[in-house]
Amino acid sequence: MTPTKAVGADTAKAAPTRKRTPKVPVPEISIIIPTYQRADRLPALLDDVANQTLDQKRFEVVVVDNCSTDNTSEVVEKLATTLPFRLRVVRTPVNRGPAAARNLGWRSATAPLLAFLDDDCTPEPTWLETGLAAMLAMPKVGVLQGQTKAPPEEYLGPNCRYGPPNWYVFRIIDKPTAQFEACNIFYRREVFEETGGFDENLGWWGEDTAAGWRVLEAGWERAFAEDVIVVHPVEPRGWRWYMKNGLLERNNIRLAAEHPGFRNEGFWRPWAVRREDLAFLIGIVGVLGALRFRPALLLALPYIWWQRPSIRKASFFRLCYQIPALDAARALGHWQGSIENRIFVI
């Protein structure tokens, strides 16, 4: 009697064995860091990320080199071989401002949650863990702002005018803001897939504000977490930098036209960004009116009082013309934006 052969036995022996590539788990959150000409700062920042209390297997980092002319990409790629978390660098084809860089970053990321961090900030060790926990605990929240501090030794205080000594840039965010500053902010990826992310048409100034309001207008909720902390440095930028950005205030007017919520929450009045802007206009009217009626100069007193520099500053006399010049640039930006967007804002 011929023995029975098991069907498929020979086939099973002959079949080649396939090596299975181990699956890399999808991270829970991606840190997006846009950068430009900061190769010297990135090692310290990424070292701070390595010291986060969140398990390093649960997150990844995407550094977006916004067409730097230094060795930013080379520095990050070298660090990627030594740091204990997943790190990669992507590069924009052309520098079109921070909006395009941030959009490339989140589109290159793989996690369902996104944390945006500026390349000059320092996250506290619990920053990512507390931010992730807050987002997971509030599934209806599409955007979460964290607290941003100035370094303790350089804290400016609520009454400081234009920084120490003059024209310094800093961020102190201790409550929800209408600007949705991207130096320390969390989003859900699905939200950006729905809204498009950061507004690349704005280029510079206001692109992060537009992103936040798009999320709210899509029906998502917002939140603020005071224990999600980064420290923003206090840096000198100079009067000319402030003048340039004063003219860019026209973007604020466009944002007000496109996002009424921003106009209601971010402006002093719907028709004036700050009370000082109204005082500046009234002051100009008073100066011109004084050519025929001298008491009209009294109209300039509110502006002079609110915008006066401290006489204790060594640059007091220089500030006496720099501050009005900056306010004039802001006014030009507001009027240009009003004409372009057909709304009235002073």
Steps between C-alpha positions, in 0.01 A plus 500: 500500500643834397542733796294817498696824457390806689366754256720806478776358718768519230374836389531635851859376525593645164346841562769764569487664839432874498667734738246730656606860547414601856238769509602833649220616730331823400590775748221660700623853442735679261706805596532744210793744516535746210844658489704750308870578552503349850750215460681623808189479719345175384730262694396657832131499404506137390684410819211658692262284296705193591449588867121498473324279754284338232621159384711563190326220312176697516612801297699607197664828400486662158737793445410714199800680354349807335776537239772596745834594348693367800553129575164449672408183310842343551492572873155344544582194288812437708304539824238253372758220530570574866174614658271239661180602320388495139631812330505605139548818305302619200583807294275750323581558130483875554455722806143628488470581867417295810155389379636289215768353727250400768263353243781290351583388853158371600442341160829314537412383851329169576331551838132593554600784736735788419708720730654815351812646658712795386870441451599763757281368783588269788234245602480400864555124558127427550389715203423219256357255753255752645404630157431150370298411811290815464421429135410137572272606786307750284407335169288796389790742531663569165759751620677526835719793601772457760659754729801691369732676744797733479821387673470580874808720505367704209133517593364824366201559725153629401602867491809467284480699178668346195748284685832553678651730401319557167350305210538149632276210396351263755188293563308478824181296453322416823142475375313419174577753229330600179831466315556124554876552501673192356801510734317257733180352363339158440260392223329185382615383160144435386420863572773622267396250234159664520606866517828504305728604784693826493407776255782512244348800322587721797868413477622658822303637794163352585526160333473323835203718599312397187569131574346524846187681389444259212489220757242679714289587197500131403320425828787382720562621853808675638684461831789644698732303727717702737717198583604449135797735524775627272741787562542759225822703495517878516685610188596837350353551153538875459273787411507427125367149561211649693436752223484225240254302706300814571429524128406131501212587733295509179484122541310551827233687308473222245465250784226716651313498168532124453454395864247718689576318824856627489378855450268476799751333730836635384419868450450770762185594309369352171615818327835546684774247572628691808387808686841651417415472130191713553699744714765528227239593239337755730844640580576548130170682460592718797844589361356592162215692661747697710625667184184711522384450856774435755280344772444211257840371618322378811363217288850352493527471878348150535746362245797676661401368843444137394806474276748705697837326553653484843725797568729262688596327175831613355338505155210722611547764230544242225184320610310829480511477120534121457174415676287746295671377183408142587140600570492681166616179328228305681241757394612475136472123521150524648380747239647295216332188635171686539505611137604158367238312703226764495454525873553793736779461753731773632 
